[in-house]
């Protein structure tokens, strides 16, 4: 995890602002709710070195801090839409009405609240994308259900695709 999500130290050694950030949201001790962290860790090796990677619990101010000052934020989280367990969805959170966001996140509106707070404070990235993995099990304890484990690779590839479509090096 990077301590200052708005800055990265690329291979050249000098710290500079990140243009993109990938944010894993969730709680690995609540079964499938840990999928956001697991996907981001799997995607990390596919990302350019100038892309910041941050893991958070979904609290809105932590999300605001994670994406503050970047052009692109890709947020990865478990979702509950009633779809098939392990289904991967990609949603541009700034392209449509915000009312669809609370039904998507498994964090009781944390992402929706962060987006609304970001709008009010003028602290949104130019592009904000949610990669959601449909979850079913939020019981206490570590480990993902089999359908969600199977979705980690495809979701990590989708994260890398979104980042690369934003301009190559983040």
C-alpha positions, 0 to 999 in steps of 0.5 A: 500500500502507498502511504500517500495515494496522490504520489508515487515513486516511479522507477526513476526515483523521484516522487511525482503526482499519480495521474491514476489510482486503483482503489481496492475497497472492502474488508478481507475479514468479511468473506466476499467483501474482501474481493476489492482488495484481492482484485487490486493485488492481482491487478498490481502486476499489470499496472504501469509503475506510475499508477498508485494502488490503495486499499481502503475500507469504504469509508467516504473520506478515505475514498476522497483522499485516495482519488484526490488530485488524480485524472482517473480513479478505478474503484474495485468493490464487491457489489450486490445487484441480485446478479450471478455471484462472481459477475463482473460489472464496469460502471462509469460513476460520473457518466450517469445518475448517482442514484444507481450507485448505492444499489451497487456497492456493498458498503451501505452507500460509502462509494455513493456518499464519497462521490456526492461529497466529492462533487460538493467539495470539488474533489472528484477525478475527471473519470471515476470507474467502478469495477464491481464483483457480485458477492453473496457471502459477507459472513465473518471470516477470511476467504472468498466464495468459489464463484468470487475467487473465479472472478478475481482474474477477469476483474483484475484484467478489466482494471488493467484495461480501464487504466490502459485505455486512459492513456497507457501510463496511467 
